[in-house]
Amino acid sequence: MTQASERSRTVRRRHDREIIALAVPAFGALVAEPLFVMADSAIVGHLGTAQLAGLGIASALLTTAVSVFVFLAYATTAAVSRRVGAGDMQTAIRQGMDGIWLALLLGAAVIAVVLPTAPSLVDLFGASDTAAPYAITYLRISALGIPAMLVVLAATGVLRGLQNTRTPLYVAVAGFVANAVLNVVLVYGAGLGIAGSAWGTVIAQCGMAAVYLWVVIRGANRHGASLRPDIAGIRASAQAGVPLLVRTLSLRAILMIATAVAARLGDADIAAHQIILSLWSLLAFALDAIAIAGQAIIGRYLGAGDAQGARAACRRMVEWGVAVGVVLGLLVVLSRPGFLPLFTGDSAVKEAAFPALVIVAVSQPVCGVVYVLDGVLMGAGDGPYLAWAMLLTLAVFTPAALLVPTFGGGLTALWAAMTLMMAMRLVTLWLRTRSGRWVVTGATR
């Protein structure tokens, strides 16, 4: 073996260790998040159908409200990791605090909007007369925890930027356990019903935010970083987040259009679509974990001025994305016979879902590369390009999806359109990565 090949293998092994160290805990934290809703659903479900329906509507609204602000984690990770790479820990944490202050401001604004408009928001979802009161109650109480939820997003971004994904995992697991215990105690022990479930979630989220703040404040004190709000820094965090907000809204629009089209195909198709979408989201957690590692690693390399290291890390993460995508695709194909009966016994639903799942399986290697490159460009702070690329993808996907009911093909054709969407994302992200324009070194982009 030549010296050059041995050096190459050493570099790949180093990248592998970094990716695993960051991605595995990140995956655990990502999976823990939907467990909050699952625990609430399991506990509230025993109160009655109307209560469970109300929870479903309120949870959908809350999830949408919080997911829109996921840029708090992404933008903060990129900014902090660059400063870490540059060796400026004080400014790294200072920028993280700017993101946390922005989260508090946005959380207060969301509360101001949600509390008075809760009945109207619930009505938009077509809640029944029996479910609406429960949905309004849960929504209004849970809204009080939104600032804490957004602080958790921003602080998670800080820790990821500091190359620490273990603490978010521990906090997420502890938060899930606390949420489950509080829900049981308040719903049944205190007899608060669905309001108890909402208060349990608020308390758990506030506890998680408090732990994150303690960790970040301790780091700030250690490195002499100011904790006071800085208007210029908060404004810079908001400006960095706007393109990522556009990207997120475009992606949400794609998922909403796909669901609306599936609903027009018939009851069996929309039921099958929801099953497949749940699986697709679960698979995305595994791929997103690699993307999170990419955000942190790429930002650090660029901050350190190591353009060659950033490119090498990008190549290795693409290989990881393909490999994990192939494994996930094979698992989908092999698990189809046992997976579908877990959700439905309806033969029509199974018949609609079975061929669509093949398309989902085949697309996983493409999805793997897309998630990785998305994370790479986020870590590089290339938000404006990501926004335009997603808008272009939305423009391509929308007519393709809307034509499915006209030209036929059912759910299989719809998920072919979803694969087209991912292929479009792959093209735009690959072209940008190949151009090298994302490689901007230094403590700031």
Sequence and secondary structure as in RCSB ss.txt:
>XXXX:A:sequence
MTQASERSRTVRRRHDREIIALAVPAFGALVAEPLFVMADSAIVGHLGTAQLAGLGIASALLTTAVSVFVFLAYA
TTAAVSRRVGAGDMQTAIRQGMDGIWLALLLGAAVIAVVLPTAPSLVDLFGASDTAAPYAITYLRISALGIPAML
VVLAATGVLRGLQNTRTPLYVAVAGFVANAVLNVVLVYGAGLGIAGSAWGTVIAQCGMAAVYLWVVIRGANRHGA
SLRPDIAGIRASAQAGVPLLVRTLSLRAILMIATAVAARLGDADIAAHQIILSLWSLLAFALDAIAIAGQAIIGR
YLGAGDAQGARAACRRMVEWGVAVGVVLGLLVVLSRPGFLPLFTGDSAVKEAAFPALVIVAVSQPVCGVVYVLDG
VLMGAGDGPYLAWAMLLTLAVFTPAALLVPTFGGGLTALWAAMTLMMAMRLVTLWLRTRSGRWVVTGATR
>XXXX:A:secstr
  HHHHHHHHHHHHHHHHHHHHHHHHHHHHHHHHHHHHHHHHHHTTT HHHHHHHHHHHHHHHHHHHTTTHHHHH
HHHHHHHHHHTT HHHHHHHHHHHHHHHHHHHHHHHHHHHHHHHHHHHHTT  TTTHHHHHHHHHHHHTTHHHHH
HHHHHHHHHHHTT  HHHHHHHHHHHHHHHHHHHIIIIIS  THHHHHHHHHHHHHHHHHHHHHHHHHHHHHHT 
  S  HHHHHHHHHHHHHHHHHHHHHHHHHHHHHHHHHHH HHHHHHHHHHHHHHHHHHHHHHHHHHHHHHHHHH
HHHTT HHHHHHHHHHHHHHHHHHHHHHHHHHHHHHHHHGGGT   HHHHHHHHHHHHHHHHHHHHHHHHHHHHH
HHHHTT HHHHHHHHHHHHHHHHHHHHTHHHH  HHHHHHHHHHHHHHHHHHHHHHHHHHTTT   SS  
